[in-house]
Amino acid sequence: MRVDAFSIHHWSIWCGLTELHHKGVIELGYITGPAPAGSGLWLQVEDREQRAQKTIWVDISDRAPDASARRDAADSSWVRNAVDPIGRPLGFVAPMRSGFEPVRRYVARSAIATIRARRSTELRGSISALLRKPFVLPVGDFEADPGGAPAIVFQVRAWEPHESKDPNDRHRVNDVRATLIRQLRQRFGDRFTGGFTPSVYANDTYPDLLTNAPIDRSSYLHLIRQNAVVISSTGLHGSIPWKIAEYLAASRAIVSEPFVNKIPCSVSNVIEFYTTPDECISACDSLLTDAALRNERQRAAHDLWHTQVRPDQLVLARLAEEFE
């Protein structure tokens, strides 16, 4: 793995790599040699049994990737958000850590690489992402067995003008979320918890739709574990939200807008999809009233997480595809 400019998006893949290294499944090293310019992780992978080598570009950004030197130079690509990805669909990810990441060593080696390349701004960004407060939580903090009360959680942010270059996309995402929050509150009352997380923009634009639940990460994960049914809406640029990976880790019954982007695993009988607010309400109602269906969906989420979505399993699956 090249010690490149690091961002909050990269934690999920680093988590998977370091956990596999800790288990002895792979041997992970950190390189500072030359690589094509661009964003995303750059991996140099060797299958010693087959004596085969590949370079892999991992794009974990929120938007579909544009042409880049890294994508063009890599033998293969893993892409999080693209309708027709070049290479392989990456899968569901969210920032979390294994606990085995050598953060200080990464920062030190990254400093050497960026200074040599005269890219000091990248170093500042990497340190900020690696040492941000609150610190990225361990993968185990996200995991839970099926359970929770027959109630619903949908807690989201209202995207602000400076966070998107496409105002139409931002307004669409915010409007969908606002409509859902209103209807969920009206239909389910105290069986629904959620709303927009407070911010200057949300306070001014949606003062009647703010959540009254705690918003720090640990409290939010506890809230998810307390409630059996959770909702996801599409993110900016049609991206798959981090919530999906978080919900699967918690073994929740998930109701979601359809995914625009391709995914590498089947979610049939795992996620209930909706295209309109009425369909979302109907799906939630079915899960709340039908305990057997709710338990079935939670068990399916639990199994999918532990076999294909947990960071170590996701990375292992993508590596196996490369050398199968």
Solvent accessible surface area in square Angstrom, and as a share of the most:
residue,aa,sasa,rsa
1,M,12,0.05
2,R,20,0.07
3,V,1,0.01
4,D,8,0.04
5,A,36,0.28
6,F,7,0.03
7,S,40,0.26
8,I,31,0.16
9,H,43,0.19
10,H,12,0.05
11,W,0,0.00
12,S,4,0.02
13,I,1,0.00
14,W,0,0.00
15,C,1,0.01
16,G,0,0.00
17,L,7,0.04
18,T,4,0.02
19,E,15,0.07
20,L,2,0.01
21,H,83,0.37
22,H,110,0.49
23,K,108,0.46
24,G,63,0.61
25,V,79,0.46
26,I,42,0.21
27,E,126,0.56
28,L,23,0.12
29,G,40,0.38
30,Y,18,0.07
31,I,54,0.27
32,T,37,0.21
33,G,33,0.31
34,P,128,0.81
35,A,29,0.22
36,P,35,0.22
37,A,81,0.63
38,G,45,0.43
39,S,85,0.55
40,G,8,0.07
41,L,0,0.00
42,W,9,0.03
43,L,6,0.03
44,Q,95,0.42
45,V,31,0.18
46,E,90,0.40
47,D,32,0.17
48,R,164,0.60
49,E,170,0.76
50,Q,103,0.46
51,R,217,0.79
52,A,33,0.25
53,Q,136,0.60
54,K,57,0.24
55,T,33,0.19
56,I,0,0.00
57,W,5,0.02
58,V,0,0.00
59,D,7,0.04
60,I,4,0.02
61,S,41,0.27
62,D,46,0.24
63,R,104,0.38
64,A,55,0.42
65,P,30,0.19
66,D,114,0.59
67,A,77,0.59
68,S,32,0.20
69,A,55,0.43
70,R,7,0.03
71,R,46,0.17
72,D,105,0.54
73,A,56,0.44
74,A,16,0.13
75,D,95,0.49
76,S,16,0.10
77,S,3,0.02
78,W,0,0.00
79,V,2,0.01
80,R,9,0.03
81,N,2,0.01
82,A,8,0.07
83,V,80,0.46
84,D,107,0.55
85,P,23,0.14
86,I,96,0.49
87,G,48,0.46
88,R,64,0.23
89,P,29,0.18
90,L,0,0.00
91,G,7,0.06
92,F,5,0.02
93,V,11,0.06
94,A,3,0.02
95,P,14,0.09
96,M,1,0.00
97,R,55,0.20
98,S,16,0.11
99,G,48,0.46
100,F,91,0.38
101,E,19,0.09
102,P,27,0.17
103,V,24,0.14
104,R,217,0.79
105,R,129,0.47
106,Y,2,0.01
107,V,27,0.16
108,A,55,0.43
109,R,82,0.30
110,S,0,0.00
111,A,21,0.16
112,I,85,0.43
113,A,7,0.06
114,T,2,0.01
115,I,115,0.58
116,R,179,0.65
117,A,44,0.34
118,R,221,0.81
119,R,81,0.30
120,S,59,0.38
121,T,92,0.53
122,E,57,0.25
123,L,27,0.14
124,R,149,0.55
125,G,38,0.36
126,S,1,0.01
127,I,60,0.31
128,S,71,0.46
129,A,12,0.09
130,L,0,0.00
131,L,95,0.47
132,R,106,0.39
133,K,187,0.79
134,P,96,0.60
135,F,75,0.31
136,V,12,0.07
137,L,33,0.16
138,P,41,0.26
139,V,9,0.05
140,G,42,0.41
141,D,63,0.33
142,F,4,0.02
143,E,44,0.20
144,A,22,0.17
145,D,102,0.53
146,P,37,0.24
147,G,32,0.31
148,G,42,0.41
149,A,49,0.38
150,P,66,0.41
151,A,14,0.11
152,I,0,0.00
153,V,0,0.00
154,F,0,0.00
155,Q,7,0.03
156,V,6,0.04
157,R,110,0.40
158,A,5,0.04
159,W,41,0.14
160,E,40,0.18
161,P,75,0.47
162,H,150,0.67
163,E,50,0.22
164,S,16,0.10
165,K,188,0.80
166,D,62,0.32
167,P,73,0.46
168,N,117,0.60
169,D,20,0.10
170,R,16,0.06
171,H,84,0.38
172,R,98,0.36
173,V,2,0.01
174,N,1,0.00
175,D,79,0.41
176,V,41,0.24
177,R,12,0.04
178,A,4,0.03
179,T,49,0.28
180,L,1,0.00
181,I,0,0.00
182,R,117,0.43
183,Q,58,0.26
184,L,0,0.00
185,R,80,0.29
186,Q,160,0.71
187,R,109,0.40
188,F,7,0.03
189,G,41,0.39
190,D,140,0.72
191,R,90,0.33
192,F,15,0.06
193,T,36,0.21
194,G,5,0.05
195,G,0,0.00
196,F,0,0.00
197,T,33,0.19
198,P,62,0.39
199,S,37,0.24
200,V,121,0.69
201,Y,41,0.16
202,A,0,0.00
203,N,65,0.33
204,D,111,0.58
205,T,61,0.35
206,Y,20,0.08
207,P,88,0.55
208,D,89,0.46
209,L,4,0.02
210,L,46,0.23
211,T,11,0.06
212,N,145,0.74
213,A,14,0.11
214,P,80,0.50
215,I,90,0.46
216,D,77,0.40
217,R,87,0.32
218,S,66,0.42
219,S,34,0.22
220,Y,11,0.04
221,L,7,0.04
222,H,93,0.42
223,L,18,0.09
224,I,1,0.01
225,R,83,0.30
226,Q,91,0.40
227,N,14,0.07
228,A,0,0.00
229,V,0,0.00
230,V,0,0.00
231,I,0,0.00
232,S,0,0.00
233,S,3,0.02
234,T,17,0.10
235,G,4,0.04
236,L,9,0.05
237,H,56,0.25
238,G,12,0.12
239,S,5,0.04
240,I,11,0.05
241,P,21,0.13
242,W,77,0.27
243,K,29,0.12
244,I,0,0.00
245,A,2,0.01
246,E,6,0.03
247,Y,0,0.00
248,L,0,0.00
249,A,1,0.01
250,A,3,0.03
251,S,0,0.00
252,R,2,0.01
253,A,0,0.00
254,I,0,0.00
255,V,0,0.00
256,S,2,0.01
257,E,26,0.11
258,P,56,0.35
259,F,40,0.17
260,V,87,0.50
261,N,12,0.06
262,K,104,0.44
263,I,41,0.21
264,P,43,0.27
265,C,17,0.10
266,S,81,0.52
267,V,15,0.09
268,S,80,0.51
269,N,95,0.49
270,V,11,0.06
271,I,10,0.05
272,E,39,0.18
273,F,85,0.36
274,Y,4,0.01
275,T,92,0.53
276,T,60,0.35
277,P,41,0.26
278,D,103,0.53
279,E,79,0.35
280,C,0,0.00
281,I,22,0.11
282,S,65,0.42
283,A,17,0.13
284,C,0,0.00
285,D,40,0.21
286,S,50,0.32
287,L,0,0.00
288,L,14,0.07
289,T,102,0.59
290,D,62,0.32
291,A,51,0.40
292,A,74,0.58
293,L,41,0.21
294,R,28,0.10
295,N,85,0.44
296,E,92,0.41
297,R,26,0.10
298,Q,2,0.01
299,R,120,0.44
300,A,24,0.19
301,A,0,0.00
302,H,32,0.14
303,D,68,0.35
304,L,11,0.06
305,W,2,0.01
306,H,74,0.33
307,T,83,0.48
308,Q,77,0.34
309,V,4,0.02
310,R,38,0.14
311,P,10,0.06
312,D,3,0.01
313,Q,54,0.24
314,L,4,0.02
315,V,0,0.00
316,L,64,0.32
317,A,33,0.26
318,R,12,0.04
319,L,20,0.10
320,A,59,0.45
321,E,47,0.21
322,E,11,0.05
323,F,24,0.10
324,E,173,0.77
